[in-house]
Amino acid sequence: MSLVFYSQVDNADDWRAALHAADPALAFHAWPDCGPFEDVEAVLAWKAPPGFYRRFPNLKLIINLGAGVDNIVRDTTLPAGTPITRISDPEMGRMMGQFLLTCVMRHFREFGTFERARAERRWAYVHPRETRECTVGMMGLGQLGAVAAAEFVRQGFRVLGWSRSPKVLPGVETFAGMDALPAFLAQSEICVMLLPLTAETENLMTAERFAQLPRGAKFVSAGRGRTVDEHALVAALRSGHLSEATLDVFREEPLPAAHPLWDLPQVLITPHLASVAIPRTAAAQIVANLQRVRRGERPAHEVEPARGY
Protein backbone atom coordinates (compact mmCIF):
# COMPACT_ATOMS: atom_id res chain seq x y z
CA MET A 1 0.00 0.00 0.00
CA SER A 2 1.21 3.53 -0.80
CA LEU A 3 0.99 6.08 2.03
CA VAL A 4 1.64 9.83 1.92
CA PHE A 5 2.82 11.62 5.05
CA TYR A 6 2.02 15.31 5.62
CA SER A 7 3.03 17.36 8.65
CA GLN A 8 4.86 20.63 9.22
CA VAL A 9 5.87 19.73 12.78
CA ASP A 10 6.54 15.97 12.81
CA ASN A 11 9.71 14.30 11.52
CA ALA A 12 9.01 12.27 8.37
CA ASP A 13 12.15 10.15 8.78
CA ASP A 14 11.06 9.01 12.26
CA TRP A 15 7.66 7.95 10.91
CA ARG A 16 9.21 6.26 7.88
CA ALA A 17 11.52 4.19 10.08
CA ALA A 18 8.76 3.19 12.51
CA LEU A 19 6.26 2.27 9.81
CA HIS A 20 8.82 0.31 7.78
CA ALA A 21 9.75 -1.62 10.93
CA ALA A 22 6.07 -2.58 11.29
CA ASP A 23 5.52 -3.23 7.56
CA PRO A 24 8.62 -3.35 5.32
CA ALA A 25 6.43 -3.52 2.21
CA LEU A 26 4.69 -0.20 2.89
CA ALA A 27 5.49 2.48 0.30
CA PHE A 28 6.04 5.60 2.43
CA HIS A 29 6.20 9.02 0.77
CA ALA A 30 6.75 12.36 2.49
CA TRP A 31 4.76 15.16 0.84
CA PRO A 32 5.33 16.61 -1.72
CA ASP A 33 7.41 13.67 -2.97
CA CYS A 34 4.53 11.24 -3.38
CA GLY A 35 4.59 10.01 -6.98
CA PRO A 36 1.40 9.73 -9.06
CA PHE A 37 -1.64 10.86 -7.07
CA GLU A 38 -3.69 7.92 -8.31
CA ASP A 39 -1.28 5.46 -6.61
CA VAL A 40 -1.87 6.93 -3.15
CA GLU A 41 -4.17 4.77 -1.01
CA ALA A 42 -3.65 6.26 2.47
CA VAL A 43 -2.68 9.60 3.97
CA LEU A 44 -1.15 10.11 7.42
CA ALA A 45 -1.43 13.82 8.15
CA TRP A 46 -1.55 16.62 10.70
CA LYS A 47 -3.37 19.81 9.69
CA ALA A 48 -3.30 19.29 5.94
CA PRO A 49 -4.72 22.32 4.06
CA PRO A 50 -8.31 22.26 2.75
CA GLY A 51 -8.57 20.35 -0.50
CA PHE A 52 -5.47 18.25 0.18
CA TYR A 53 -7.24 14.88 0.28
CA ARG A 54 -9.23 15.30 -2.92
CA ARG A 55 -5.99 15.14 -4.90
CA PHE A 56 -5.93 11.37 -4.45
CA PRO A 57 -8.70 9.63 -6.47
CA ASN A 58 -8.06 6.15 -5.00
CA LEU A 59 -7.76 7.14 -1.35
CA LYS A 60 -8.93 4.34 0.97
CA LEU A 61 -7.96 5.69 4.41
CA ILE A 62 -7.21 9.04 6.11
CA ILE A 63 -5.21 8.75 9.32
CA ASN A 64 -5.12 11.78 11.60
CA LEU A 65 -1.70 12.27 13.16
CA GLY A 66 -3.09 12.93 16.64
CA ALA A 67 -6.33 12.94 18.61
CA GLY A 68 -8.11 16.14 17.46
CA VAL A 69 -9.75 15.67 14.04
CA ASP A 70 -11.56 18.99 13.55
CA ASN A 71 -9.13 20.10 10.85
CA ILE A 72 -10.15 17.08 8.76
CA VAL A 73 -13.89 16.90 9.37
CA ARG A 74 -14.29 20.60 8.57
CA ASP A 75 -12.79 20.10 5.10
CA THR A 76 -15.84 20.19 2.81
CA THR A 77 -13.82 18.68 -0.06
CA LEU A 78 -13.17 15.33 1.64
CA PRO A 79 -13.66 12.34 -0.67
CA ALA A 80 -17.11 10.90 0.07
CA GLY A 81 -17.06 7.64 1.99
CA THR A 82 -13.32 7.60 2.75
CA PRO A 83 -12.91 6.38 6.35
CA ILE A 84 -11.05 8.60 8.80
CA THR A 85 -9.22 7.27 11.84
CA ARG A 86 -7.36 8.92 14.69
CA ILE A 87 -4.33 7.59 16.49
CA SER A 88 -5.28 6.09 19.84
CA ASP A 89 -2.04 5.32 21.63
CA PRO A 90 -1.66 4.75 25.38
CA GLU A 91 1.59 6.73 25.26
CA MET A 92 -0.36 9.78 24.07
CA GLY A 93 -2.65 9.40 27.08
CA ARG A 94 0.32 9.12 29.40
CA MET A 95 1.92 12.22 27.87
CA MET A 96 -1.30 14.22 28.22
CA GLY A 97 -1.72 13.03 31.81
CA GLN A 98 1.82 14.15 32.63
CA PHE A 99 1.30 17.56 31.04
CA LEU A 100 -2.03 18.26 32.72
CA LEU A 101 -0.85 17.03 36.11
CA THR A 102 2.16 19.35 35.79
CA CYS A 103 -0.16 22.28 34.98
CA VAL A 104 -2.55 21.51 37.82
CA MET A 105 0.24 21.05 40.38
CA ARG A 106 1.90 24.29 39.21
CA HIS A 107 -1.33 26.17 39.84
CA PHE A 108 -2.13 24.32 43.06
CA ARG A 109 1.32 24.94 44.57
CA GLU A 110 1.24 28.59 43.45
CA PHE A 111 4.35 28.48 41.25
CA GLY A 112 2.94 31.35 39.19
CA THR A 113 2.89 33.51 42.31
CA PHE A 114 6.52 32.65 43.04
CA GLU A 115 7.61 33.33 39.44
CA ARG A 116 6.01 36.78 39.49
CA ALA A 117 7.50 37.53 42.92
CA ARG A 118 10.96 36.54 41.73
CA ALA A 119 10.71 39.04 38.87
CA GLU A 120 10.16 41.70 41.55
CA ARG A 121 12.87 40.28 43.88
CA ARG A 122 10.12 39.77 46.43
CA TRP A 123 9.84 36.92 48.97
CA ALA A 124 6.25 35.62 48.72
CA TYR A 125 5.30 32.82 51.11
CA VAL A 126 2.06 30.94 50.39
CA HIS A 127 1.23 28.25 52.92
CA PRO A 128 0.77 24.85 51.20
CA ARG A 129 -2.61 23.12 51.30
CA GLU A 130 -3.58 19.47 51.14
CA THR A 131 -4.76 18.32 47.71
CA ARG A 132 -8.08 17.20 49.18
CA GLU A 133 -8.86 20.86 49.83
CA CYS A 134 -8.74 21.66 46.11
CA THR A 135 -11.33 20.71 43.48
CA VAL A 136 -10.15 20.06 39.92
CA GLY A 137 -12.79 20.08 37.18
CA MET A 138 -11.98 18.02 34.07
CA MET A 139 -13.91 19.03 30.94
CA GLY A 140 -13.73 16.07 28.58
CA LEU A 141 -13.62 12.46 29.74
CA GLY A 142 -12.52 10.68 26.57
CA GLN A 143 -9.41 8.55 26.34
CA LEU A 144 -7.00 11.37 27.17
CA GLY A 145 -9.24 13.10 29.70
CA ALA A 146 -9.88 9.89 31.61
CA VAL A 147 -6.15 9.31 32.02
CA ALA A 148 -5.64 12.86 33.30
CA ALA A 149 -8.58 12.60 35.71
CA ALA A 150 -7.09 9.39 37.13
CA GLU A 151 -3.80 11.23 37.74
CA PHE A 152 -5.63 13.96 39.67
CA VAL A 153 -7.45 11.33 41.75
CA ARG A 154 -4.14 9.59 42.46
CA GLN A 155 -2.73 12.83 43.86
CA GLY A 156 -5.66 13.18 46.25
CA PHE A 157 -7.57 16.06 44.64
CA ARG A 158 -11.33 16.19 44.69
CA VAL A 159 -12.03 15.56 41.00
CA LEU A 160 -15.11 16.51 39.00
CA GLY A 161 -15.65 15.48 35.39
CA TRP A 162 -17.94 16.92 32.72
CA SER A 163 -18.79 15.33 29.39
CA ARG A 164 -21.49 15.42 26.71
CA SER A 165 -22.83 12.00 27.70
CA PRO A 166 -22.74 10.24 31.10
CA LYS A 167 -19.46 8.60 32.13
CA VAL A 168 -18.41 6.58 35.16
CA LEU A 169 -14.80 6.92 36.35
CA PRO A 170 -13.33 5.70 39.66
CA GLY A 171 -12.99 8.51 42.17
CA VAL A 172 -14.52 11.14 39.85
CA GLU A 173 -17.83 12.91 40.47
CA THR A 174 -19.24 13.14 36.95
CA PHE A 175 -21.62 15.61 35.30
CA ALA A 176 -23.17 15.23 31.85
CA GLY A 177 -24.94 17.54 29.43
CA MET A 178 -25.33 21.29 29.14
CA ASP A 179 -27.82 21.54 32.00
CA ALA A 180 -25.20 20.19 34.42
CA LEU A 181 -22.41 22.51 33.27
CA PRO A 182 -23.11 25.47 35.63
CA ALA A 183 -23.00 23.25 38.72
CA PHE A 184 -19.76 21.68 37.50
CA LEU A 185 -18.11 25.03 36.80
CA ALA A 186 -19.21 26.58 40.10
CA GLN A 187 -17.13 24.00 42.00
CA SER A 188 -14.01 23.91 39.79
CA GLU A 189 -11.15 25.79 41.47
CA ILE A 190 -8.84 24.56 38.71
CA CYS A 191 -10.74 24.01 35.47
CA VAL A 192 -9.11 21.86 32.80
CA MET A 193 -10.50 22.07 29.24
CA LEU A 194 -9.85 19.00 27.06
CA LEU A 195 -12.94 18.80 24.87
CA PRO A 196 -12.91 18.00 21.15
CA LEU A 197 -14.07 20.70 18.77
CA THR A 198 -17.65 20.07 17.65
CA ALA A 199 -20.66 22.22 16.81
CA GLU A 200 -21.66 21.96 20.49
CA THR A 201 -18.25 22.80 21.98
CA GLU A 202 -17.14 25.65 19.71
CA ASN A 203 -16.98 28.80 21.86
CA LEU A 204 -18.29 26.79 24.81
CA MET A 205 -16.24 28.81 27.29
CA THR A 206 -17.87 32.23 26.98
CA ALA A 207 -17.86 35.20 29.34
CA GLU A 208 -20.96 33.75 31.01
CA ARG A 209 -19.26 30.41 31.60
CA PHE A 210 -16.04 31.92 32.91
CA ALA A 211 -18.19 33.92 35.33
CA GLN A 212 -19.65 30.64 36.63
CA LEU A 213 -16.22 29.52 37.85
CA PRO A 214 -15.29 30.51 41.42
CA ARG A 215 -13.59 33.89 41.67
CA GLY A 216 -9.83 33.36 41.57
CA ALA A 217 -10.14 30.09 39.65
CA LYS A 218 -7.33 28.83 37.42
CA PHE A 219 -7.90 27.67 33.85
CA VAL A 220 -5.98 25.11 31.79
CA SER A 221 -6.71 24.67 28.07
CA ALA A 222 -5.15 21.77 26.16
CA GLY A 223 -7.96 20.52 23.90
CA ARG A 224 -8.88 22.68 20.92
CA GLY A 225 -8.40 26.44 20.76
CA ARG A 226 -11.78 27.20 19.23
CA THR A 227 -13.63 25.83 22.27
CA VAL A 228 -12.63 29.03 24.12
CA ASP A 229 -13.75 32.61 23.48
CA GLU A 230 -10.32 34.22 23.82
CA HIS A 231 -11.72 37.74 24.24
CA ALA A 232 -13.78 36.51 27.20
CA LEU A 233 -10.74 34.68 28.57
CA VAL A 234 -8.60 37.83 28.44
CA ALA A 235 -11.36 39.85 30.12
CA ALA A 236 -11.75 37.27 32.90
CA LEU A 237 -7.99 37.32 33.54
CA ARG A 238 -7.76 41.11 33.51
CA SER A 239 -10.66 41.44 35.94
CA GLY A 240 -9.13 38.93 38.34
CA HIS A 241 -12.08 36.56 38.14
CA LEU A 242 -9.55 34.10 36.73
CA SER A 243 -6.30 34.38 38.65
CA GLU A 244 -4.10 32.31 36.30
CA ALA A 245 -4.17 30.24 33.14
CA THR A 246 -2.02 27.72 31.31
CA LEU A 247 -2.80 27.64 27.58
CA ASP A 248 -1.50 25.09 25.09
CA VAL A 249 -4.02 25.60 22.25
CA PHE A 250 -5.31 28.70 20.51
CA ARG A 251 -7.72 29.81 17.82
CA GLU A 252 -4.76 30.83 15.65
CA GLU A 253 -1.47 28.98 15.87
CA PRO A 254 1.23 30.13 16.25
CA LEU A 255 -0.32 32.67 18.59
CA PRO A 256 0.19 36.10 16.94
CA ALA A 257 2.80 38.32 18.62
CA ALA A 258 0.23 41.10 19.04
CA HIS A 259 -2.26 38.90 20.92
CA PRO A 260 -3.08 40.34 24.39
CA LEU A 261 -2.52 36.96 26.07
CA TRP A 262 1.23 37.49 25.69
CA ASP A 263 0.99 40.59 27.89
CA LEU A 264 -0.61 38.88 30.89
CA PRO A 265 2.04 37.79 33.44
CA GLN A 266 -0.35 35.32 35.07
CA VAL A 267 -0.60 33.30 31.85
CA LEU A 268 1.77 30.49 30.84
CA ILE A 269 1.75 29.82 27.08
CA THR A 270 3.00 26.55 25.60
CA PRO A 271 3.15 25.79 21.84
CA HIS A 272 0.54 23.01 21.39
CA LEU A 273 2.67 20.15 22.69
CA ALA A 274 0.66 18.66 25.55
CA SER A 275 0.47 15.31 23.77
CA VAL A 276 1.83 14.18 20.42
CA ALA A 277 1.76 10.93 18.46
CA ILE A 278 4.88 8.82 19.00
CA PRO A 279 6.06 6.89 15.91
CA ARG A 280 7.54 3.98 17.85
CA THR A 281 4.29 3.10 19.61
CA ALA A 282 1.71 4.31 17.07
CA ALA A 283 3.12 2.55 14.00
CA ALA A 284 1.63 -0.86 14.83
CA GLN A 285 -1.88 0.61 15.08
CA ILE A 286 -1.49 2.42 11.76
CA VAL A 287 -0.27 -0.68 9.96
CA ALA A 288 -3.06 -2.78 11.48
CA ASN A 289 -5.63 -0.30 10.16
CA LEU A 290 -4.04 -0.33 6.71
CA GLN A 291 -4.31 -4.12 6.72
CA ARG A 292 -7.97 -3.95 7.77
CA VAL A 293 -8.78 -1.60 4.92
CA ARG A 294 -6.86 -3.82 2.51
CA ARG A 295 -9.11 -6.73 3.59
CA GLY A 296 -12.22 -4.65 3.08
CA GLU A 297 -12.88 -4.18 6.80
CA ARG A 298 -13.64 -0.99 8.73
CA PRO A 299 -10.62 0.51 10.53
CA ALA A 300 -10.35 0.75 14.29
CA HIS A 301 -10.80 4.14 16.03
CA GLU A 302 -12.89 5.41 13.13
CA VAL A 303 -14.09 9.00 13.32
CA GLU A 304 -17.73 9.97 12.82
CA PRO A 305 -17.48 13.24 10.82
CA ALA A 306 -21.01 14.34 11.73
CA ARG A 307 -20.19 14.02 15.44
CA GLY A 308 -16.77 15.61 15.08
CA TYR A 309 -14.70 12.89 16.80
N, C-alpha and C positions, 0 to 999 in steps of 0.2 A: 504494500500500500504506500502511496506517495503522500507525505504530510508536509505542509508549509507552516513554518514558525514565524510569528510576528510579535515583536515586543520592542519597545524603546527603552526598557529598563532591565530586562532579564538577559542573561548571557546565553546566546545561541549555542556556543560550543559546549557549555555545561549540559544543556538539554539534549544536544546531539549525542554526547557520550552516554548519558543515562538511558536514553531511549534505544540506542544501538545495543547497549548491554542487555536490555530487556527483550529486544527483537532485532537481531543483526540484519534481517532482511528488509527492515523498514527504510524507505527512501525519504530521508530527512532533508528539507530545503529551508534555508533561512531567507526570508523575504529581503530583497526583491529577486534573489537568485532562485527561482522556483521552476524553471522550465516551462513547457507548454501548459497553459491554464487548464486545458481539458484533461490533463493527466492527474491533477490534484484531487484527491479523494477526502482529505481531512485537513483541517486548519487548527493549529494550537496557537491561541492569540490572547493578548492583553491589550484592550483599548484600541482595536483596529478602527480605522476611520470609517464613517458611513459609506456604504457601497462596496466595501472591500470584498465581502463574501460572494457577491453576485458575479465576480470575475470568473468563478470556477463552476462551469456548467455541470460537472459530474461530482459535486461535493456531496459526501455521504455523512459527514460528522463535523460539527463545530465543537471544539473543546476550549472552554474558558480557562485562561491561565490564572486561576484564583477562585475566590468564593462569590464575589459580587458580579452579577451578570447584566446589570442594567444597561451597560454600554452596548451589549449585543441585542437584547430584546427591544431596545428602542430604535434599532436600525430598521426602517420600514422597507428596505430593499433586500432583506434576508430571503434566501431561496426558500420557497414554500415547501414545508414538509421535512426540511433537513433537521435532524435531531441536534439538540444543543446539550452538552453536559458541562458540569463544573467539577473542578478537582476537589475531592473530599479526602483529605489526608490527615491522619491523626497528628502528624507533626505540625500542620498548620494550626490545629486546635491548641496544641501545647504552646506554640509561639504566641498566639493571641492571648492565651491565659497568662503567660509570663508578662506580656506587655501591659495588659489591663491590671494585673495585680500590682505591677510596678507603679502604674499611674495612681491607683487607689491608695496604695501605701504612702506614696509621696504626698498626696493630699491629706491623708489621715494623720501622718506624722508631721505635717506642717512644714515640709521642706521648702515650699514656695515662700513662706514667711521668712525662713532663715536665709534664703538666697537674696531676697530683697533687703533684708537687714544687713547682710554682708556688703552689699553695694553701697550702703550708707555708713559702713564701719560701726554698726550698732549691734550691741549684744541683746538678743531678743529671746528670752526664755518662754517656752510654751510647755506647760506641764503635760506629759503624755497621758493618754486615756487608754482604757482597755478597749479592744476591738468590739466587744459585745455592746459597748455604749454607742456605737456608730452603725447607722443603717445605710447599706449600699443597695441602690436600685438598679437592676440590670434590665435594660430595654432590648429585647431580642433574646430568645431562648432556643435558637437553632443549634447546630452542631458546635459552632464556635462559642456562642453565648453560654451554652450549658457547661462547657469546660471552664470558662471564666467564672461563672457563678459557683461552681464546685470549689474553685480556688479561694474565693471569698469566704465560703462556708468553712473551709479547712482552716482559715486564719482566725475564725471565731467571730466574724462580723454577723450582724443580723442582716439577712439577705432577702430582698424582694425581687420578684421577676415579673416582667410584663411582656405579653406576646399577643398576637392577633387571635390565636385560638388557645384553648386551655392546655396547659402542660403540667406535669407532675415531676418535680425534681427533689431529691433528698435534701432536707435542710433549708429549702427555699419556699417562702410564702409567695404563691403565684397569683397574678391578676391577668385577666384576659378580656380583650375587647375595649372599644373606645369608652364605654360607660365606666369602666373600672380605672381608666387612666388618671383622673384627678386624685383619687385616693392613693394610688401608687406614687404619684409625684409628690404629694403632700408629705410623705414620710421619707423621701429619698435625700439624705444628707449629702451623699455622693451619688450622682446620677450618671450611669454609663450607657451611652447610646451605641447599639450595635445592630440596628435594624437594617434589612435589605431595602433598597429603593423600589417602591411600588407606587401605584396611584394613591394608595391609602397613606403611605408613609412620607411622601414628598411634602416638605415643609411642615412636618408633624410638630416639630418644636418651634412654636410661634411665641410671640410676646406673652400671650395668655397662658401658654403652658409653662414657660419659664417662671411666670409669676406664681404658678401653683407649687413650685418647689419651695422648700423652707428658705427663709432669708439667710443668706450666707452660704448657701449650698455650693458644692463644687460639681463641675460638669466635665465629663470625658466623652469625646466623640471619636469613634474608630470604625464606624460602619460605612455609611455613604454620605458625602458632603451635602447632597441635596435634601436630606431629611431634616436639615436645620436651617431656619431663617437666620442668616448671619447678621442681618441688621438688628433683629431682636436680640440675638446673642450679645452683640457689642453693647447694646443699650442696657441689657441686664447686668453686664460686667461693669459698665461705667457707673450705674446707679448703686452698685454694691449689693444688689439682690443676689447675684452670683458673686462669690468671693474669688473664685479661681476657675480655670479651665485648662484641660489638656486636649489638644485638637490634632488629630492625625489625618483627617479627611476634610475636604473643602469643596465648595461649589465649582471653583476654578482652580486647577492644579497645573503647574506650581502656583501657590498663592501669590497674587500680584504684590509687588514691593510697596505699592501705595495703599494696600488694604489696611484699614484701621486696627485689625487684630494684631498687627506687628507692633503697634504702639502701646499695647496694654501690658504692663510688667507682670501682671498676675496670670498671664497666659503663656503656657508652654506649647510651642508649635513643633510638630515632628512631620517629616515628609512622606506620609502615606506608606509606612513600613511596619505597621503593627503585626501583620502576618503575611507571609509570602509563600508561594508554592516552592517546594524544594525538589529539584530534579531527582535526586537519589531515591527519595521515598515515593514520589508521585508517578514515576515512569511506569511502574508495574500496573497501576490503575489505568493509565492512558492506553497502554498496549492491550490490556484486557478488553477495554471498550472498543478499540479498533478491531479486535478479533470478533467481538460480538456482532458488530456491524457487518463485518465480512461474512458472517454466517447468516445474516438476515435477521438478527435479534435486536431488540431495543437495548441501548446502552444503559449502564448503571448511572445513578446520580443525574438523571435527565431533568432538564429544566422545563417548566411549564411557562412559555412566554406570556400567556394571558395573566398568569399570577405574578410573574416578575421574579421568580426564584425556583 
